[in-house]
């Protein structure tokens, strides 16, 4: 059996096929017919089937730690919300939802909170992702509308990727750009990013900009275009307002290239080259993502970019637009239904006309009349005690929000915390009074909207685990229990979608373009068969581009230039906090790892939480590659593995955002990140936090591999990595290593003596293994400090022993050393997650076959031939090792 659906990860919205064999096993491949990806998948999408597991699933409703029935849980949530609302008013309760919900889930949540509870205190983790882009588009165009489509990436002659590691965060779009550049070599790519990332593989120019100076760079570009006579005065006059204010502001930000170069810490010649290319190239697409959005001036950064496109008339034309790359699979769908606290459904706003219009449509006498609390403000209000109850749906704010320790305090103080999730144990569920089991990816049924406004179906292919229910149904049941049943008559996802589409049709007689009205009367079968298409849908057709005719969603039909000035970062570095911390994603993990950590191939590339440090900083601060470091900011502390690399700027650090207390100790980066937000969008400044870093010298370190999923040890540093048939634990602590026997039993949760054991009392090292009739059960290596015996243990060889039911004499002896016996090759750390190809395997092929190009490596090993995200690393290996 085969079902067509969509990927659960980034905003590219790739189509997939879920194949189910007669024995019930599942496999996933790309959908060749889906226009987002044409069959291609990245490493995460390739491994989606591995996440279709009941491991760690929340299977039953729970109230205060005790199993409950669905009627009990529904009635309890409804009665507690009603009680708190009666005592403290509707603004004393809130929802915090997720861009990983489907549009139907989002719609019901928004309707219940804003329409019938009567508060706008519903916000989404898209606040952390795309809210600055939303605000910028609304200021410029009058509506949250992305004007471009993916085809524009293949038609453009100049592509600017700013604040976006596209190769790792939107891999399929990166591959489309790369393929287009190979077919049209004159196409130029400019990457603007403080870090040299994998995206720079295709860059003709990399601008490693100083964090916080993006507005200055694009204000300089606007001023340059005007001075060079490259602005389109006719387009500006006919289709835009406020140009004079914008150009005056841009000039005041930097009157010369030298001033801009000094402010942005970039070579003047490189800025001049970038400006010249933009001025000369009509078909220009500027893609911007989290490096722009996650800023205390994210909205202004977006508008500075849009200003340059408006000034040259490059909006909504083939190969020419400002294009925000959405972070989550359905952040766009959430924006459509008003999932953000400062929006109403169907792109309506908090004004009298729209409030009356929506109240009439929903038959809601209690519709919220003013915006609610944005994410950071919401958790501040919970911690302060003004918001008493919170329903969290499909997200993990105890990890993902900045100043995460405050978030935890807020959850602990709340009278009622309800969490709907598919995972039982997360940093957030630990603080819930009520747990509601929700369907996960592969079980959910509904729609999502990707970065190019393309609506796609996500179809359930697997029966829900345990008693899990669709989120829209959980919300509907609670709405009924609260007394709003007649307004929530939904029996299936299609019922919700039809109402959503019908509401959007009211935009047809307004300047707003969001319109799904032609889908409002879909039959259930037509909904099931719905094909990917881009809104607005008119005369049965989707719309690839918007605003190409020069008419915008404002009352007068004109776009608005926005006068902006560069303000820098909210919390600059200081002598006490001299380093700048930048956080972001890595290639194979997603958000807080609740799904991706379950897929062994995705844990192999970057298995432990790490910090990237420039070689000059490492030398100055005595930081050693592969050792541990403590990072402190005014908000928190973390301990991470050191990765010395010149891909970061001197004085700056990069850390991944993914690790949490379920998979690591001391690596929850949200604890460090400052809580400053953009005053317009409310989006946090996750890309710049002042901090300091120093070596951390443990008293002991250990590596342990076990067939069983053991609890994460309570030590200062710990990382758990799921492999194929085993779990690996990298451990270190600062307590004295004086009772190795006791430590051995504690770490391994061993109730009996190890089968084989070697203890070197003089060196204070211990090596041991437990075996049973099924083979190797657990092996453990402990040593003092950053022990050489621990660091030299061959993790890959040890991992391979867990797939063998019997161990020979040679292997048993080798277990005590932790190193593979002669003749067994270590493939090294994984470079290609799609095909599981290790670094040593690639190096051997390079040397043996004298390979000089990544495509040659692909022919020999398949590495880099699927999503291509590892090609830049393969090229680095070739450059360092090719004869």
FIVODREN-854511 format. One record per residue (C-alpha): residue in three letters; x, y, z. Coordinates in steps of 0.25 Angstrom, whole numbers, plus 5000, padded with zeros to 4 digits. Example, Ala and Ser with C-alpha at 12.3 -4.5 7.8 and 13.67 -1.06 7.14 Angstrom:
<firos>
ALA504949825031/SER505549965029/
</firos>
This chain:
<firos>
UNK500050005000/UNK500550144997/UNK500050285002/UNK500550414997/UNK500850515008/UNK501750625012/UNK503050625020/UNK502950665035/UNK504150755036/UNK504550895029/UNK503750985022/UNK504150935008/UNK502950845009/UNK503450725001/UNK502450624996/UNK502750475000/UNK502250344998/UNK501950255010/UNK502050105006/UNK501449995015/UNK501849855013/UNK500949735016/UNK501749705029/UNK501349855033/UNK502749915032/UNK502850045026/UNK503850115016/UNK503850265011/UNK504350314998/UNK504150454991/UNK502950474982/UNK503350504968/UNK502050574965/UNK502150674976/UNK502550814971/UNK503350854983/UNK504450744982/UNK504150654970/UNK504550524978/UNK505750584985/UNK505850565000/UNK506950615010/UNK507550525021/UNK506450555031/UNK505350525020/UNK506050405016/UNK506050345030/UNK504550385033/UNK504150235034/UNK505150215045/UNK504250305054/UNK502950225052/UNK503250155065/UNK502450145078/UNK503750165086/UNK503550285096/UNK502150305091/UNK501050365100/UNK500050255099/UNK498950295109/UNK498350425116/UNK498950455129/UNK498450545140/UNK499450575151/UNK500350455148/UNK499150355148/UNK498550295135/UNK497150345132/UNK496150325121/UNK495850425110/UNK494550465116/UNK495250485129/UNK496350565123/UNK495450645114/UNK494550685125/UNK495650715135/UNK496350815125/UNK495050875122/UNK494550895136/UNK495950945141/UNK495951055129/UNK494551095132/UNK494851105147/UNK496151195145/UNK495351275135/UNK494251305144/UNK495251345156/UNK496251425148/UNK495651455134/UNK495951405120/UNK497351465119/UNK497751375131/UNK497851255121/UNK498651235109/UNK499051135098/UNK500451115092/UNK500451035079/UNK501350995068/UNK501751005053/UNK501750855053/UNK500250855055/UNK499350835043/UNK498550955038/UNK497250885043/UNK497850875057/UNK498251015057/UNK496951065052/UNK496150995064/UNK497151045074/UNK497051185069/UNK495551185068/UNK495451125082/UNK496351225089/UNK496051355081/UNK494651335078/UNK493951265090/UNK494951275102/UNK495051415098/UNK496551445099/UNK497651455088/UNK498651385098/UNK498951285087/UNK500351285081/UNK501251195074/UNK502651145073/UNK502651215059/UNK502851335068/UNK504251285069/UNK504451255054/UNK503651345044/UNK502951455052/UNK503951565047/UNK503751525033/UNK502251535035/UNK502351675041/UNK503251725030/UNK502351675019/UNK501151735026/UNK501851865027/UNK502251865012/UNK501151795005/UNK499951815014/UNK499851665016/UNK500651545021/UNK500951495006/UNK502151435001/UNK502251484986/UNK503151374981/UNK503151224977/UNK504251124976/UNK504351134961/UNK504951274963/UNK506151204970/UNK506451144956/UNK506051264948/UNK506951364956/UNK508251414951/UNK508651464965/UNK508251394978/UNK508551454991/UNK508451355003/UNK508551445015/UNK508351385029/UNK508151245023/UNK509051125024/UNK508151075012/UNK508950945010/UNK508650895024/UNK507350965027/UNK506650955014/UNK507450845007/UNK506550824995/UNK506450964991/UNK507950974992/UNK508050854982/UNK507050924973/UNK507951054973/UNK509150974971/UNK508650894959/UNK508151024953/UNK509551084955/UNK510150964948/UNK509250984936/UNK509451134936/UNK510851164940/UNK510651314939/UNK509651304951/UNK510351374963/UNK510151334978/UNK510451424990/UNK510451375004/UNK510351475015/UNK510551395028/UNK511551425040/UNK511951275038/UNK512551205026/UNK511551095025/UNK511250975015/UNK510451075007/UNK511751145003/UNK512051024994/UNK511251094983/UNK511551234987/UNK512251334977/UNK512351434989/UNK512351405004/UNK512051525013/UNK512351485027/UNK511651605033/UNK511751655047/UNK510451615055/UNK509451715056/UNK509851805044/UNK508951745033/UNK508151875033/UNK509351955030/UNK509751865019/UNK508451875012/UNK508252025015/UNK509552035008/UNK509051964996/UNK507852044995/UNK508652174996/UNK509652114985/UNK508552084976/UNK507952214977/UNK509352284975/UNK509652204963/UNK508252224956/UNK507852084957/UNK506552104964/UNK505252094956/UNK504652234958/UNK503452194950/UNK503152074958/UNK503352154971/UNK502452264967/UNK501352174962/UNK501352064972/UNK502052104985/UNK501952204996/UNK502952265006/UNK504152254997/UNK504752385001/UNK504752355016/UNK505352215013/UNK506552275005/UNK506852385014/UNK506952285026/UNK507752195017/UNK508752305014/UNK508852345029/UNK509252195032/UNK510552205024/UNK510852305013/UNK512052225007/UNK512452085004/UNK513652105014/UNK512652145025/UNK511752025022/UNK513051935021/UNK513551975035/UNK512151965042/UNK511951825036/UNK513351785037/UNK513551745023/UNK514451775012/UNK514051895004/UNK514351824991/UNK513451714994/UNK512251804998/UNK512451884985/UNK512451754977/UNK511151714984/UNK510551844981/UNK510951844967/UNK510351704964/UNK509051744970/UNK509051874962/UNK509351804949/UNK508451684951/UNK506951694948/UNK506651554952/UNK507051554967/UNK506451474978/UNK506851504992/UNK506551385001/UNK506551415016/UNK506351325028/UNK506651315043/UNK507951395043/UNK507051515039/UNK505851485047/UNK506351445060/UNK506851575064/UNK506351695072/UNK506351775059/UNK505851655051/UNK504651735045/UNK505451845041/UNK506451755034/UNK505351695026/UNK504851825022/UNK506251875018/UNK506351755009/UNK504951785003/UNK505251925001/UNK506351894991/UNK505451804983/UNK504351904983/UNK505352014979/UNK505651934966/UNK504251874964/UNK504751734967/UNK503551684974/UNK502651564969/UNK503351554955/UNK503951424950/UNK505351414956/UNK505151544965/UNK504651554979/UNK504951564993/UNK504751424998/UNK504651375013/UNK504951235015/UNK504051175026/UNK504651095037/UNK503550995040/UNK502650905032/UNK501350985035/UNK501751115040/UNK501051175028/UNK499751105031/UNK499851155045/UNK499951295040/UNK498751275030/UNK497851235042/UNK498351345052/UNK499151255060/UNK500051375065/UNK499551455077/UNK499451585069/UNK498651535057/UNK497251485054/UNK496851375045/UNK496951385030/UNK497951495030/UNK496951585038/UNK497451695047/UNK497051745061/UNK496151855056/UNK494651885057/UNK494351835043/UNK495051705043/UNK494551675058/UNK493151695054/UNK493351615041/UNK493951495049/UNK492951505060/UNK491851495050/UNK492451375043/UNK492751295056/UNK491451335063/UNK492451375074/UNK491851475084/UNK493251475092/UNK494251495081/UNK495551555086/UNK495651705083/UNK497151725085/UNK498451645082/UNK498951545093/UNK500351525099/UNK501451485089/UNK502251365093/UNK503351425102/UNK502351515109/UNK501451405111/UNK502351325119/UNK502851445127/UNK501351465130/UNK501251325135/UNK502451335143/UNK501851465149/UNK500551395152/UNK499651475143/UNK499451355134/UNK498951235142/UNK498651125132/UNK499451085119/UNK499150985109/UNK500350945101/UNK500150875088/UNK501250805079/UNK502450885084/UNK503550885095/UNK503751025100/UNK504550985112/UNK505650955102/UNK505351045090/UNK505051185097/UNK506151275101/UNK506451295116/UNK505951145118/UNK506151145133/UNK505051255134/UNK504151165125/UNK504351045135/UNK504051135146/UNK502751185139/UNK502251045137/UNK502551005151/UNK501751125156/UNK500551115147/UNK499251055153/UNK498950975141/UNK499950925130/UNK499250835120/UNK500250775109/UNK499750705096/UNK500850635090/UNK501250505084/UNK502550485093/UNK502350445107/UNK503650505113/UNK504150635109/UNK504650755117/UNK503250815116/UNK502450695119/UNK503150675132/UNK502450805137/UNK501050765132/UNK499850735141/UNK499050675129/UNK499650605118/UNK498850575105/UNK499350475095/UNK499350535081/UNK499650465068/UNK500950485062/UNK501550495048/UNK501050385039/UNK499750375047/UNK499250515045/UNK498250555034/UNK498050695029/UNK498750805021/UNK500050885022/UNK500551005014/UNK502051025010/UNK502951145008/UNK502351174994/UNK500951174999/UNK500751034994/UNK499650955001/UNK499850805002/UNK499150685008/UNK499850615020/UNK499150475020/UNK499150375031/UNK499750245028/UNK499950185041/UNK498850155052/UNK499050245064/UNK499850195075/UNK499150155087/UNK497950245090/UNK498550365082/UNK497650465075/UNK497650565065/UNK497950705071/UNK496750765065/UNK495850665071/UNK496450675085/UNK496150825084/UNK494750805079/UNK494450705090/UNK494950815100/UNK494150925093/UNK492850835095/UNK493150805109/UNK493350955112/UNK491950975106/UNK492251025092/UNK491850895084/UNK490950955074/UNK492051045069/UNK493050925067/UNK492250825059/UNK493450755053/UNK493450605051/UNK494650595042/UNK495850685037/UNK495150715024/UNK493950785032/UNK495050885038/UNK495750905025/UNK494350945018/UNK494051045029/UNK495451105028/UNK495351115013/UNK493951185014/UNK494451285024/UNK495651315015/UNK494751345003/UNK494251475010/UNK495551535006/UNK495151534991/UNK494451664992/UNK495651725000/UNK497051764997/UNK497551635004/UNK498051524995/UNK497951405004/UNK496751324998/UNK496351174998/UNK494951204995/UNK494851104983/UNK495150994992/UNK494051025002/UNK493150924996/UNK494050804994/UNK493450664997/UNK494150575006/UNK494750494995/UNK495250624988/UNK495850665001/UNK496550535001/UNK497050544987/UNK497450694988/UNK498650724980/UNK499750824983/UNK499450964979/UNK499751104983/UNK498851214988/UNK498151294985/UNK497351194977/UNK496551264965/UNK495751194954/UNK496251064959/UNK497751104958/UNK498751134968/UNK499551264967/UNK501151244967/UNK501451394969/UNK500851514976/UNK500951664973/UNK501551654959/UNK500451744954/UNK500951854964/UNK499651844972/UNK499851814987/UNK498951774999/UNK498851925005/UNK497652005004/UNK498252094993/UNK498851974986/UNK500252024988/UNK501451964995/UNK502052045006/UNK503552065007/UNK503952065022/UNK505052165027/UNK505952075036/UNK507252105043/UNK508352005048/UNK508151985063/UNK509151875066/UNK508951765076/UNK508151785089/UNK509251725098/UNK510651755092/UNK511951685097/UNK512651745109/UNK513951715116/UNK513151625126/UNK512451555114/UNK513451575103/UNK512951465093/UNK511651465084/UNK510851335084/UNK510151295071/UNK509151185072/UNK508551105060/UNK508150965054/UNK509050855049/UNK508850765037/UNK508250645043/UNK507450685055/UNK506150755056/UNK505650855067/UNK505850785081/UNK506150645075/UNK504850575080/UNK504750515066/UNK506050515059/UNK506850465071/UNK506050335069/UNK506650305055/UNK508150255057/UNK508650305044/UNK508350445048/UNK509150435061/UNK510450395054/UNK510950525047/UNK510950615060/UNK510650515071/UNK510950615083/UNK510650755086/UNK511750845082/UNK512250985081/UNK513051045069/UNK514251135073/UNK515151205064/UNK516651155065/UNK517151295070/UNK516151295081/UNK516451145084/UNK517951175085/UNK517751295094/UNK516751225103/UNK517451095104/UNK516351025098/UNK516650885092/UNK515950825080/UNK515050705085/UNK515150745100/UNK514050805108/UNK513750955110/UNK512851025120/UNK512051145113/UNK511351245122/UNK510451365119/UNK509651455128/UNK508551355127/UNK509151215128/UNK510251115126/UNK510550995117/UNK511750895116/UNK512050855101/UNK513050785093/UNK514050885086/UNK514150885071/UNK515250975067/UNK514951035053/UNK515151155045/UNK513751155039/UNK513351245051/UNK513851395052/UNK514851425063/UNK514151465076/UNK512951385072/UNK512351245076/UNK511351155069/UNK510551055077/UNK509350965072/UNK508050985078/UNK507550835078/UNK508050765091/UNK507150755103/UNK507150685117/UNK506550555111/UNK507850535102/UNK508850615109/UNK509250685122/UNK509750825122/UNK509450855107/UNK508150925107/UNK508551045099/UNK507251125102/UNK507751145116/UNK508851235111/UNK508051305100/UNK507651455104/UNK506251485104/UNK506251615096/UNK505251625085/UNK504851705073/UNK503851815078/UNK502951795066/UNK503051645063/UNK503351595077/UNK504351495072/UNK505551465081/UNK506951505077/UNK507551365077/UNK508751395068/UNK509451485078/UNK509651465093/UNK510851515100/UNK511651405108/UNK512951355112/UNK513651215110/UNK514751145118/UNK515251005118/UNK514550905127/UNK515450795132/UNK514650675138/UNK515150585149/UNK514750465141/UNK514150435127/UNK513450305122/UNK512850245109/UNK511750145111/UNK511050065100/UNK509749985104/UNK508749895098/UNK507749965107/UNK507250105108/UNK507750145121/UNK507450265129/UNK508350385126/UNK509350385137/UNK509350505147/UNK510750565144/UNK511150695139/UNK511350655124/UNK510550545118/UNK510150515103/UNK509250395099/UNK509350355085/UNK508350255079/UNK509050155069/UNK508550025062/UNK508249925074/UNK509050005084/UNK509150145092/UNK510450215094/UNK510750305106/UNK511850405106/UNK512050445121/UNK512950535129/UNK512850585144/UNK513550675154/UNK513350585166/UNK514650505170/UNK514950375163/UNK515150295176/UNK514150185176/UNK514150125162/UNK513450005166/UNK512250085171/UNK512250175159/UNK512350055150/UNK511049995156/UNK510350135156/UNK510650165142/UNK510350035136/UNK509150005145/UNK509749875147/UNK509249775157/UNK510349675155/UNK511849675153/UNK512349695139/UNK512649575130/UNK514049625127/UNK514749735135/UNK516049805135/UNK516449905146/UNK517749985146/UNK517750045160/UNK519050125158/UNK518450195145/UNK517050195152/UNK516450135139/UNK515350035138/UNK514949955126/UNK513749845127/UNK512649785119/UNK511449705122/UNK511049595113/UNK509749495113/UNK509149395104/UNK508849505093/UNK510249555092/UNK510849685097/UNK509949755107/UNK510749875112/UNK512249915111/UNK512850035120/UNK514150105120/UNK514450205131/UNK515750285133/UNK516250405140/UNK516150545134/UNK515950545119/UNK516550405119/UNK517250355106/UNK516750215108/UNK515350265108/UNK515550365096/UNK516250255088/UNK515150145089/UNK514750115076/UNK513250145076/UNK512850095063/UNK513449955065/UNK512849945079/UNK511549985072/UNK511649875062/UNK511749765073/UNK510249795077/UNK509749735064/UNK510549605067/UNK509849495076/UNK511249435079/UNK512649485081/UNK513849415078/UNK515049405087/UNK515849515079/UNK514649605081/UNK514549575095/UNK515949615098/UNK515849735089/UNK514649785097/UNK515649815109/UNK516449905101/UNK515249965093/UNK515949955080/UNK515649875068/UNK516549745066/UNK517449745054/UNK516649735041/UNK515449805045/UNK515349945039/UNK514850075046/UNK513950145036/UNK514050275045/UNK513050375048/UNK511850385038/UNK511950485027/UNK510750445018/UNK509550415027/UNK508750375015/UNK509650255012/UNK510350235025/UNK511750265019/UNK512850295029/UNK514050395028/UNK515150285028/UNK514350205017/UNK514350335008/UNK515850365012/UNK516250225007/UNK515550244994/UNK516150374992/UNK517550324994/UNK517350184987/UNK516650234975/UNK517350374974/UNK515950444974/UNK515950594972/UNK514450624971/UNK513250604980/UNK512550544969/UNK513550434968/UNK513450404982/UNK511950384979/UNK512150294968/UNK513050204977/UNK512250214990/UNK510950284987/UNK511250384998/UNK510650524994/UNK509750464983/UNK508450474990/UNK508150614997/UNK509650664995/UNK509750725009/UNK511050655011/UNK511750704998/UNK512450825005/UNK513050735015/UNK513450635004/UNK514150744997/UNK514850785009/UNK515350645011/UNK515850644997/UNK516550774998/UNK517350725010/UNK517650585005/UNK517550574990/UNK518950544983/
</firos>
